Amino acid sequence: METRELVVQLLYFSAAFLFLLGLRGLGKADTARRGMLYAEIGMLCAVVGTLLHREIITYQWILIGIVVGSTIGTLMGLYIPMTKMPERIALSHAFGGLAVALVGVAEFYRHTHEGVALSTLQMTATGFEVFLGALTFSGSLMAFGKLQGFITGKPVTYPLQNASNVLLLLGTVGGVIFSVVQGSLDPTTQILFYVLSGLGLLLGVLLVLPIGGADMPVVICLLNSYAGLAASATGFALENNALIICGALDGGSGFILAMMMSKAMNRSFSNVLFGAFGKPPEAGAAAAAPTGPAPNEGSVEDAVEVLKAARNIIVVPGYGMAVSQAQHAMRDLANALATSGATVRYAIHPVAGRMPGHMNVLLAEANVPYDQLFDLDQINDDFPQTDVCLVVGANDVVNPAAKTNPASPIYGMPVFNADLAATTIVLKRSMNPGFAGIENELFVKPNTMLVLGDAKKTITSFTQAIKGGGGGMH
């Protein structure tokens, strides 16, 4: 083995090892930064190894791509706020899928143009690479549109939708198999290959369109898995070990995370993909709506008096905290409460926000200590002994209907026992329902105080009042 090839393989091996270390580090909040560093160094090794590859003829276009890509990536990192991480990740998946699909198209075109047949393995890998890459591209753009509000976040359904999607998927897979059997130089295969690419784009749209906002965490994980599998297929097509390993890790971890998110909502994976969760209640679903007194609305001053008397406080953040960018204000309030002698902890639900770990990312940006963050299983039994549960922009993850109302579409979903705290203070911008499109029974509980308004402004007023600066907001 020549020296350059040996160096390339050593760099690829180092990259794979560092990716594994990075993935292991990302499993815990206190080691996540280190895990990211390992993964970044691993990616650098993989890129350097690829740039040393003997098949590269000229670096002109590669250098242009590095400059343009680095510029775009740097600007995205600097100017996209942490509250927009789900949208940024969806865009990253989209461009990753597009890159993989274009590499597959270029490889297929190069071989057929030169009259060199792709092997069975290469043809199989290239077919699925282009199909999954195209699906990831269009599906991720759809997810970005739903997250950003360009496309309705409600599920869009039509008659025989699931059946037609399944038939289209089976037809596409059958087309790839036919192409492999016929060979890459067959004229029919050369036409069918580009048709399959278009079908991948179409399927990406049709598969994400019926998925509602409540299932965005699962969709983000699933699209990540598709991108990884497409990259792994690219590795087989190009005989690149780093791509095979990296893609397999990405695809496998993304799929496992998607399954974990489904479990966190107590729903089957197929129900997430085909159940259209998040649609508004239909006629006959009125039983899911709460009956009884109207919500107990309170003022900032009322809430401050309760917070001042509390010694044990649990904060439940949700997507509303991200929308109002209230994470820094929440940290300041927690510090003020801690100074006055209270213990403040954060309860993080697996599907709070629009992507896995969304709340963790926002609170980490605000320098909230990791040891104050607790998962559902770690903290849920502590609510009955809690003086105040402060719900900041969360909705479905604190809805008691999931525990008590079999008619509710979220029945069986693990939720926080926020209703069991001595007092629950809920911060909401309005009385609109959450992603599931149902009313929240927590809001009419006698021990619940609802404070309407922008969460950031409300929390800032809490902090000023507790520090002695007055409330000033009603």
N, C-alpha and C positions, 0 to 999 in steps of 0.2 A: 504494500500500500504506500503510495507516494506521500510525502510530508504534508502537502496541502490537504489531501483527503483525510489524513489522520487528524489534523487540526480541526477540520470541519466536524468529524464524528465526535471528537472530544468535546467540542462546543455544544453539539446537539445533546450529548449525554449529560453535560452540566446543566443545560437548559431544562431537560426532563427532570433531573433531580431537584433543581430549584423550584420548578413548578409544583412538584409534590410537597416540598417543604412549605411553599406559599399557600397551597390549598389547606394543608394541615394548620397553618397559623391562622388562616381566615375563619377557622371553626370556633374561635373564642375572641371575645371583644378585646381582652387585654393583650392578645398577641396578633391582632389583625394588622396593625401597622407594620410589624416585622414580616408578617406573611406577604403583605403587598410589596415590601422591599425585595424579598426573595424572588417573587414573581417578576418584578421589574428587571432585576439582574438576569433572571432566566431568559426573559424576552430579548434582552440585549445580546446575550450569548447566541440565541437562535438567529437573530438578525445578522450578527457578524458572521456566523457560520454560513448563512445563506449567501452573503455578499462575497465570501471566499470560494463559492462553488465554481467548479471548473467550466460549467456550461455557460457562464455569463460571458458574453462577447464584448459588450460595451456598457459602461456605467452611466452614460449620458442621461438616459431617461430615468434610470434608477435614482440618480442624484436629484433630478427635478422632482420626482415623486416624493423623495425624502424631505426636501425643502418645503414643498406645498403641504404635504401631510403634517409635518411637524408644526408648520405655522397655524394650520387650522386647528390641530389638536391643542396647541398652546393657548390659542384664543378661546377655545371652548372651555378649557380648564380654568382660565383666568376670569372669564366674564359670565359663564353660566352659573347661577347660584345653586347652592346645595338643595334648595327646595325644588329645583327642576331636574334633579338627578334621574328620576324615572324617564323623563322625556329624553335626556341626553343618552341614557343607556339604550333606549329604543332606537335612537339614531345610530349609535355605534353598532348595534346589531344589524341595522339595515345596511350600512356601508360595508360591514364585514361580510354579510351575505352576498352583496353585489360584487365585492372583490373576488370572492371564491367562485361565483358564477362566471365572471369574466375570464378568470384563469382557466376554468374548464372549457369555455367556448374557444379561447385562444389555442389551447392544447389540441382540441378536436380539429379545429380549422387547420392548424399547422400540419398535423399528421395526414389529414385527408388531402390537403393541397399538395403535399409532397408525395402522395401515393403510398404512404407507409401505414399499414394497418395497425390499429391499437390491439394489444393483447386482450384476452377475455377479462382479466383482472382490471386492466386499465380502462376498458370500455365500460365495465360495470361501475368502477369508481367515478369515472368522468360523468356518466349519466346521472348517478345519484348526487354527485357533487353539484352539478348545474341545477338540477331540480330542487335540492334542498337550499342551495344558495339563493335561487330566485324566489322560492317560497319565503325564506327568511327576510329577504329584502322587502318584498311587498307587504308581508305580514307585520314587520317591524314598523314600516311607514304607517300602516293602519293603526297600530298600537300608539305610535307617536301622535297621530291625529286625534285619537280618542283621549289621550292624556292631556293634550294641549287644548282640546275643545274645538278643533277644526271639524271633527266628526263627532256625532252624538255618542255619548258614553253609554247610552241605553242599548241593549241588544237589538239588532235589526234581523228579524226573521221573516221567512216566507214559506209557503207550502212546499213540502218535500225537500226542504233545505238540507237536512242531515243525509237523507238518502242520496241526493244528487252529489253532495260533497264526497261521500264515500265512494260512489261510482266513479267520480272524476279522479279520485285518488288511486283507486284500483286500476283504472284505465291508464293512468300515468305510469304506475309501477309496471304494468303489463307492457307499455310502450318501451320502457327501459330494457326489460327482459328481451323483447323482440329485437331491439337494436343490438343487444349483446349476441344473440343467436345469429343474426344476419351478418354482423361484422361492420366495422366502421366505414369500409369502402363501398358498401352497398348503397346505391342511389336513394333507395327508400329510407335507409337509416339516416342518411345525411339530411334529408328533408324532415324526417320525424324528430331528429335530435333538436332542431330549433323549435319545432312545434311543442315538444316537451318542456322546453325552457319557458315558452309562453304560458303553458298550463301551470307551471310552477308559480309564475307571477299571479295568475288568476286564483289559484288555490290559496295563496297567502292572503288575498283580500277576502275570499269567501269564508275562510276558516276563522278569521279574527272578527269579521263583521258581526256575527251573532253573539259575541262574548261581551258581557257588560262590564262596567267599571269596577264592580266588586271583585271580579276575577283577574284584574290586571296583574297582581303579584304572580299568579300562576302563569299567565301569558308571558310575562317578562322572562321567567325561568325557562319556559318551554321554548321560546324563541332563542334563548341563549343555548339551549341544548341543540336545536336545529343548526345554529351557526357552528357549533363545535363539531357535530357529525359531518357537516359539509366540509369543514377544514380537514377533518381526518380522512375523508374520501379523497380530498385533494392530495394529501400526503401519499396515498396509495397510487394515485394517477401519476404523480411526479417522482415517486420513489424517494420521498423526503421523510426521514424518520422523525424529525422534530415535529412536523405537521401532524403526523399520525398520532404521536403521543399527546401532544398539546390538544389536538382536536378531540381525542377520546376522553381526556380528562375534563375538558369543557363540556362535551356532550353528556357524559355520564353524570357529572356533578349537577349540571343544569336540570337533568331529568329527575334526579333524586330530590333536588330542592323543590321542583314542581310537585312531586308526590307528597313531600312534607307539607307544602302549602295547602294541598288538597285535604290532607289529614287535619290540618289546623282548622279548616272550615267544616270538618266532619262530612265531607262530600267525596264521592268517588271521582276518579280522574276523568272518566267518561262523562260524568255529569257536569264537570267544569267545562269540558269542550263542547258539549251538546245541550246543556241544560238551560241556557239563556238566563242564568242567575243575574239578578239586578233589575229585572223589568218591573214597572209599577204594578201594584196589586190589581188583579182583574176583578170583574164582578164575581161575587161569591167569596172573595177573600177578605171581606170586611171583618170576619172574625179575628183577623190578625191585628186589627186596630185596637188600641186600648180604649176602655170605657171607664168612666169615673170623672173625677174633678179635673179642671184645667191645670196646666203646669203652674208650679209655684215660682213665679218670677220674683227675683230679688234685685236690689241695687248693689253697686260696688261697696257701699258702706256696710250693707247687711253682710255681704260675703267676707269683708275684711274683719268684722267682729268675730265671725266664726273661725277664720284662719288664725287670728291672734290667740284665741283660746285653745287651739289645737296643739297637741304635743306629738301626734303621730299622723303623718300625711302621706298619702299615696297619689301620685300624679299619673293619669292615664292619657298619654298624647295620642292624637289621631291626625288624619289628613288636614283637618282644619288648622292645626298648628303649623303645618307646612305652608298652607295657603297664606296665612297671615304673617309668616316668617317670625313666629313668636318664640323660637327656641332660645334666643339670647335673653329675651325678657323673662322667660320661664326660669332660666338659670339664675338671673338676678333675684327673682322672687324667692327661689329656693334658698339662696344664700342669706337673704334677709330673714327668712323664717328660721333657718338654722342658727343665725346669730341670736334670735330671740328664744332659742332653746328647743325648737321643734326638730323632729327627725323627718326628713323628706326622702322618699324613694320613688322610683319611676317603674311603672308596670308596662312592659312592652309586649303587645300582642303580635303574633307571627304575621298576621295579614293587615296590620294597621298601615295605612298609607297606600302607595301605588306600586311598591316593589318590596321584596324581602329585605328587611333591615333598614327600611326607609327612616323610621323613627330613630334607630341607633345612629345612623349617619348624621342626622340633623342635630341630635344631642351631643354627639362627639364633636361636631363643628363648634358647638357652643361651649366646649370644654367641660361638659358634665362628667364627673368621675365615673369610670366604668363600674365601680362597686356599688353605685346607686341604681344601676339598671337591673331589672329582674324580669325573667320570663314568666309566662302564664302559670306554669306548674310550680314555680318557685314562690310566688307571692299570692296566689289566688285564695289560699286559706287564711290569709292575714287580714282580709277586709273586715270581718266581723269585729276585730279588735282595733280598727282604725278610726281615728277621730274624724278625719276629713278625707274624702276621695275627691280630688280635683280633676275633672274630665275636661281636657283641652282639645276641642274639635274632634273628639271621637264620637262614634254613633253606634253602628251595628255591633262593635266589639264589647259594648256595655249594655246591650239590650236584654233585659230579663226574659223577653219572649223566647229567646233561644233555649231557655231552661224550662219554661212553664207553659208555653202555648203550642200544642201540636199542630195548630192550623197555620202557624207562621212559617214562611219559607226558609227561615234561618234556624228552625227548631233542630236542636242537636249540635249546633255549632258551639264549640267551647268559647265562652265569653268570660269576662272578668265579673266577679261578684261585687261590682260597684254599688249595687242596691243594698248591700249588707253593711256598709259603713255607717257610722253614727249620723254623719251628714255628707251628702254628695252635692258638690257644687259643679254645675255643668256650664261651660263657656261655649256658646254657639253664636254664629253670625245671624242665623235666622232659624225658623222652625222647620225648614226643609228637611225631608228624611235623608238617610244615608244612602250608600250605594245600592243597598238591597231594595230601596224604594218603599219601605214600610215605616210606620210610626214607631217611636221608641217608648216603651212602657216605663222606662226609668224616669222620664220627664214628669210623670204624674204621681210618682211616689211621694208620700208625705214628708220623707226625709231628704227630698231633692230640692235644691235651689237653682233655678235657671237664670243665668245672667247673660242677656243677649248683647251682641256688639262684636266689634273686631277684637279677637283674642289678644293681640299684641298690645293694643291700647288698654284693654281691661286689665291685663296682667301688670302693665306698667303702673296703672293707677293703684292696684293692690300693693305693689312694692313701695310706692311713694307714701301711701297711708301707713303701712307697717313701719316704715322708717321714720314716720312722724311728719311727712310732708303734705299730708292731706290727700283725699281721694279726688274730688273734683269731677267725677264722671258718674252719670246716673243712667 
